[in-house]
Structures are given as C-alpha cells and as structure tokens.
C-alpha cells in the first residue's frame, strides 16, 4: 500500500469517528528497514490521530543503514527526521554490506 493510500485510510477513520471515540492510527515498520521506518514516521507526523509508530531495533537494515542511526529520547520516542524527502540520509558504506553496488541506490 502506498503512503498516499495509507494517509487516505487514516483520514477516513478520523472523519468518521466521533470526537469522543476517535480512531487511533498506528503505523508499523513492517518493512523492517530504515527507509520504511522513516516513511512510517513521516506518515504518523501527518496524521493527527497517530500516537505511536512501532520500532523494534536491532536489525542492521533498520539501525545501520541510516546515517547516524536512530536515537531514542528519555521517554523512548524517536524524533521525526527533518531532512528533505523522508528525512534521512543513507550510509553508503553500510548499504554496501547488503548489495554489490550501493551507489545505484542513491541516484536522484
């Protein structure tokens, strides 16, 4: 499902919910990689009823390929990335561990 479609579904849930029984939107990092997790964070930031994004660390696809990794604050929250696009930069050296030529993945 595309991010656009997920946003539409979440918007419908908010539109049809009563103010006292609003639907809670929760995204899941099912993609289990840094790009999918960044997309989930951006989606959650755009949905008023989203309070949580699932994050299970320990995967090199999730933790290592994002330049600088992910940082949790004292409350266990991940900051929404602020760079253009999905808000993250990928670490080409770490990507090279998983593909023979990671440079082609970073072509704009």
PAMARTOR-549853 format. One record per residue: residue number from 1; z, y, x of N, C-alpha, C in turn. Coordinates in Angstrom, 3 decimals. Example, Ala and Ser with C-alpha at 12.3 -4.5 7.8 and 13.67 -1.06 7.14 Angstrom:
BEGIN
{1 {7.800 -5.690 13.190} {7.800 -4.500 12.300} {7.800 -3.300 13.200}};
{2 {7.080 -2.250 12.850} {7.140 -1.060 13.670} {7.870 0.030 12.900}};
This chain:
BEGIN
{1 {0.000 -1.163 0.851} {0.000 0.000 0.000} {0.000 1.239 0.906}};
{2 {-0.770 2.233 0.538} {-0.857 3.456 1.340} {0.346 4.358 1.096}};
{3 {0.573 5.279 2.039} {1.655 6.245 1.853} {1.435 7.077 0.599}};
{4 {0.175 7.438 0.342} {-0.131 8.228 -0.853} {0.275 7.486 -2.119}};
{5 {-0.030 6.201 -2.171} {0.308 5.408 -3.357} {1.823 5.246 -3.485}};
{6 {2.505 5.016 -2.375} {3.960 4.913 -2.417} {4.586 6.204 -2.927}};
{7 {4.042 7.335 -2.494} {4.554 8.628 -2.964} {4.318 8.780 -4.463}};
{8 {3.154 8.351 -4.953} {2.865 8.420 -6.386} {3.850 7.579 -7.196}};
{9 {4.125 6.370 -6.725} {5.057 5.483 -7.428} {6.453 6.101 -7.463}};
{10 {6.894 6.644 -6.324} {8.217 7.278 -6.274} {8.275 8.492 -7.191}};
{11 {7.211 9.272 -7.237} {7.168 10.459 -8.103} {7.248 10.051 -9.568}};
{12 {6.584 8.954 -9.939} {6.651 8.478 -11.326} {8.063 8.058 -11.685}};
{13 {8.748 7.417 -10.766} {10.126 6.983 -11.023} {11.026 8.184 -11.254}};
{14 {10.818 9.247 -10.476} {11.625 10.452 -10.644} {11.267 11.140 -11.964}};
{15 {9.986 11.209 -12.299} {9.545 11.883 -13.518} {10.049 11.191 -14.781}};
{16 {10.158 9.860 -14.752} {10.546 9.128 -15.956} {12.038 8.886 -16.042}};
{17 {12.752 9.150 -14.984} {14.201 8.913 -15.001} {14.916 10.107 -15.621}};
{18 {15.988 9.816 -16.333} {16.792 10.910 -16.864} {17.620 11.498 -15.728}};
{19 {18.015 12.758 -15.832} {18.800 13.369 -14.753} {20.085 12.615 -14.439}};
{20 {20.646 11.952 -15.445} {21.895 11.218 -15.206} {21.654 9.804 -14.699}};
{21 {20.415 9.353 -14.759} {20.104 7.988 -14.331} {18.830 7.997 -13.485}};
{22 {18.786 8.865 -12.489} {17.596 8.986 -11.658} {17.379 7.723 -10.850}};
{23 {16.116 7.364 -10.686} {15.771 6.188 -9.890} {15.911 6.519 -8.411}};
{24 {16.571 5.646 -7.687} {16.745 5.832 -6.248} {15.576 5.179 -5.529}};
{25 {14.923 5.924 -4.672} {13.810 5.384 -3.882} {14.321 5.023 -2.495}};
{26 {14.033 3.818 -2.065} {14.420 3.363 -0.736} {13.215 2.712 -0.086}};
{27 {12.836 3.210 1.072} {11.714 2.606 1.780} {12.245 1.541 2.740}};
{28 {11.384 0.637 3.106} {11.753 -0.453 4.007} {10.767 -0.489 5.163}};
{29 {11.295 -0.580 6.360} {10.444 -0.631 7.552} {9.921 -2.047 7.733}};
{30 {9.226 -2.527 6.726} {8.695 -3.878 6.762} {7.655 -4.077 7.851}};
{31 {7.048 -2.969 8.272} {6.043 -3.065 9.324} {6.687 -3.444 10.652}};
{32 {7.973 -3.197 10.787} {8.757 -3.539 11.984} {8.159 -2.997 13.272}};
{33 {7.566 -1.819 13.198} {7.120 -1.144 14.416} {7.408 0.350 14.281}};
{34 {7.313 1.051 15.396} {7.675 2.469 15.425} {6.791 3.314 14.514}};
{35 {5.526 2.987 14.413} {4.607 3.768 13.576} {4.960 3.580 12.100}};
{36 {5.201 2.345 11.683} {5.584 2.086 10.299} {6.914 2.728 9.946}};
{37 {7.871 2.671 10.868} {9.173 3.277 10.631} {9.052 4.798 10.527}};
{38 {8.245 5.409 11.405} {8.023 6.858 11.342} {7.380 7.235 10.002}};
{39 {6.445 6.420 9.533} {5.809 6.677 8.241} {6.835 6.584 7.114}};
{40 {7.706 5.570 7.169} {8.752 5.437 6.157} {9.689 6.641 6.161}};
{41 {10.047 7.124 7.351} {10.923 8.298 7.438} {10.263 9.526 6.827}};
{42 {8.969 9.732 7.112} {8.266 10.890 6.556} {8.148 10.778 5.045}};
{43 {7.880 9.583 4.557} {7.803 9.363 3.108} {9.144 9.657 2.453}};
{44 {10.217 9.142 3.032} {11.546 9.371 2.470} {11.899 10.855 2.475}};
{45 {11.472 11.568 3.506} {11.754 13.008 3.577} {11.045 13.776 2.468}};
{46 {9.938 13.227 1.977} {9.145 13.913 0.952} {9.540 13.529 -0.472}};
{47 {10.413 12.542 -0.616} {10.815 12.068 -1.945} {12.250 12.513 -2.222}};
{48 {12.449 13.359 -3.221} {13.798 13.873 -3.488} {14.848 12.797 -3.762}};
{49 {14.450 11.674 -4.359} {15.436 10.651 -4.713} {15.651 9.618 -3.612}};
{50 {15.010 9.797 -2.461} {15.196 8.842 -1.357} {16.456 9.202 -0.586}};
{51 {17.321 8.238 -0.434} {18.549 8.447 0.320} {18.628 7.575 1.559}};
{52 {17.894 6.485 1.566} {18.002 5.515 2.649} {16.632 5.082 3.140}};
{53 {16.567 4.730 4.419} {15.422 4.039 4.992} {16.007 2.896 5.800}};
{54 {15.546 1.703 5.515} {16.038 0.534 6.231} {15.675 0.634 7.714}};
{55 {16.635 0.366 8.568} {16.399 0.379 10.015} {17.181 -0.763 10.637}};
{56 {16.466 -1.702 11.204} {17.090 -2.804 11.918} {16.547 -2.754 13.340}};
{57 {17.352 -2.281 14.261} {16.927 -2.112 15.650} {16.871 -3.436 16.398}};
{58 {16.484 -3.319 17.638} {16.445 -4.493 18.499} {15.062 -5.060 18.732}};
{59 {14.060 -4.541 18.049} {12.693 -5.024 18.239} {11.971 -4.119 19.227}};
{60 {11.323 -4.674 20.241} {10.573 -3.818 21.163} {9.432 -3.078 20.469}};
{61 {8.892 -3.635 19.382} {7.833 -2.955 18.632} {8.366 -1.712 17.927}};
{62 {9.630 -1.747 17.574} {10.250 -0.625 16.877} {10.926 0.342 17.845}};
{63 {11.679 -0.183 18.767} {12.516 0.656 19.630} {11.831 1.133 20.904}};
{64 {10.979 0.321 21.480} {10.461 0.641 22.810} {9.157 1.431 22.829}};
{65 {8.313 1.280 21.803} {7.000 1.936 21.894} {7.028 3.404 21.484}};
{66 {8.137 3.860 20.888} {8.279 5.295 20.603} {8.833 5.965 21.847}};
{67 {8.132 6.969 22.321} {8.584 7.707 23.496} {9.961 8.298 23.213}};
{68 {10.931 7.957 24.025} {12.295 8.448 23.835} {13.157 7.589 22.937}};
{69 {12.576 6.611 22.274} {13.340 5.731 21.396} {13.895 6.454 20.179}};
{70 {14.736 5.784 19.438} {15.377 6.329 18.244} {16.839 6.565 18.573}};
{71 {17.389 7.616 18.029} {18.795 7.936 18.261} {19.509 8.033 16.923}};
{72 {20.645 7.366 16.835} {21.469 7.450 15.636} {22.567 8.479 15.859}};
{73 {22.850 9.273 14.817} {23.950 10.228 14.930} {25.270 9.511 14.628}};
{74 {26.357 10.247 14.584} {27.681 9.668 14.381} {27.802 8.941 13.036}};
{75 {26.974 9.318 12.073} {27.008 8.685 10.751} {25.991 7.555 10.626}};
{76 {25.313 7.223 11.733} {24.323 6.152 11.710} {22.989 6.551 11.129}};
{77 {22.709 7.845 11.063} {21.469 8.365 10.499} {20.441 8.627 11.602}};
{78 {19.185 8.343 11.320} {18.089 8.654 12.233} {17.485 9.983 11.804}};
{79 {17.282 10.872 12.749} {16.678 12.167 12.447} {15.207 11.988 12.093}};
{80 {14.734 12.746 11.112} {13.311 12.719 10.744} {12.523 13.333 11.896}};
{81 {11.545 12.604 12.443} {10.753 13.150 13.553} {10.020 14.427 13.153}};
{82 {9.935 15.384 14.069} {9.400 16.704 13.759} {8.051 17.023 14.409}};
{83 {7.505 16.141 15.222} {6.202 16.416 15.834} {5.104 16.333 14.772}};
{84 {3.902 16.830 15.063} {2.797 16.733 14.098} {2.491 15.277 13.721}};
{85 {1.818 15.095 12.627} {1.469 13.747 12.161} {2.702 13.033 11.659}};
{86 {2.908 11.821 12.126} {4.088 11.055 11.734} {5.338 11.492 12.481}};
{87 {5.166 12.399 13.443} {6.315 12.983 14.103} {6.755 12.310 15.388}};
{88 {6.006 11.325 15.851} {6.413 10.614 17.061} {5.297 10.603 18.096}};
{89 {5.688 10.354 19.327} {4.737 10.079 20.398} {4.952 8.639 20.837}};
{90 {3.867 7.946 21.122} {3.964 6.563 21.564} {3.987 6.494 23.086}};
{91 {4.724 5.547 23.602} {4.860 5.331 25.042} {3.774 4.359 25.475}};
{92 {2.737 4.861 26.141} {1.587 4.028 26.502} {1.981 2.904 27.457}};
{93 {2.967 3.146 28.310} {3.407 2.081 29.218} {4.049 0.925 28.444}};
{94 {4.819 1.257 27.427} {5.424 0.206 26.606} {4.368 -0.480 25.731}};
{95 {3.412 0.297 25.214} {2.333 -0.303 24.424} {1.534 -1.297 25.259}};
{96 {1.387 -1.000 26.540} {0.617 -1.866 27.432} {1.237 -3.255 27.538}};
{97 {2.515 -3.379 27.218} {3.156 -4.695 27.225} {2.598 -5.596 26.127}};
{98 {2.005 -4.994 25.090} {1.598 -5.750 23.909} {0.097 -5.803 23.683}};
{99 {-0.669 -5.077 24.482} {-2.124 -5.070 24.332} {-2.765 -4.873 25.701}};
{100 {-3.915 -5.475 25.939} {-4.545 -5.362 27.261} {-4.936 -3.942 27.641}};
{101 {-5.323 -3.105 26.672} {-5.731 -1.734 26.965} {-5.205 -0.809 25.876}};
{102 {-3.984 -0.307 26.074} {-3.325 0.511 25.063} {-3.973 1.877 24.912}};
{103 {-4.761 2.311 25.879} {-5.357 3.658 25.793} {-6.232 3.819 24.561}};
{104 {-6.938 2.765 24.146} {-7.810 2.890 22.975} {-7.015 3.109 21.688}};
{105 {-5.726 2.791 21.688} {-4.885 3.020 20.511} {-4.524 4.475 20.315}};
{106 {-4.637 5.277 21.382} {-4.187 6.662 21.346} {-5.341 7.664 21.268}};
{107 {-6.530 7.204 20.957} {-7.685 8.090 20.840} {-7.583 8.862 19.540}};
{108 {-7.720 10.175 19.637} {-7.600 11.028 18.437} {-8.863 10.967 17.596}};
